């Protein structure tokens, strides 16, 4: 029986287990193992996107390990930087995640000294958000690492192919006007 590689980094780990998770050896994900018949899976866009996402997530995790930044934290930092004063509720909407999920992200970024909540209100969801100076500096460094990561994972594509892939994925991600029955 063939042993399939396991990708421990692609599994969601709570932050408290992050150091433990980093110490577990990572077998690199192989999106297509020779000799395995994938059947219908090879014709499904979702399956292909998921295989690519696992590889991209693995590389991202390694590239951003010095900052303990996940894709969600990077997205939040970028959105807060580009939209000063955005509220947590709005950020959750833009990111397409639950308000409780954005609260966890913001608490982590706040504890790292990267994000500040502005105002005196008791409900943290309604406070305006901004990056601290440390957050802006970290985001500059992180953005450079993310650019390097993106160049690595798209190195088999030329600029036109990369732009086309982004366009096609954006089109796939748009909600159809009528549900398909």
Steps between C-alpha positions, in 0.01 A plus 500: 500500500628845404581744779345838433683814612349688789503877520488596866536872431182510293300374798351776714694527824400724788756774570589344834619192312691695234846427642415134537362489144815663363713225652308222319678397179309603191472270202450724199159462340510326164192604305523203267660175608605283204310174475188627679180519296320817607194431285245781490708705744732601213206667323379705797601865530447495876735204543770668289461826693524315832819316394654830395382667822673237714832562321457878521409484871806286578733749333325799659530347847874445461557847347310682777614288794730774639197723558249227602270631229226293340330590171203633701721721718682633193166573331371680808817708534490594131132594511543706818803675349316582177174593677589691817209519740334182375294335772529133600148429370592646161830311498318171565266576209783587261698191600193278481544360850295495818528791742637261762774398254601859435501563876756221547715640218482853642578384853812323371611801294428735791704280737787510249482881506400522133140628530326761714130543567407867514229642723346450841195288418432182692420296187835422333323414173407864445843649566706633212816303423843618393847354475750617758841622384637154585216350295581720199869407522419130538255518209773647274730208587221243479384637165850446362498141624152448351618636163788250507259222596262594217788505249603149613156343477431656159848450357364257236274776362592803293347840583210458255418152635509625858265789414268260316497258794404780740224613261364147458503429874322832561233393250461159666468675837209720394164383631269409208186710470270196516572186697570204274246226563 
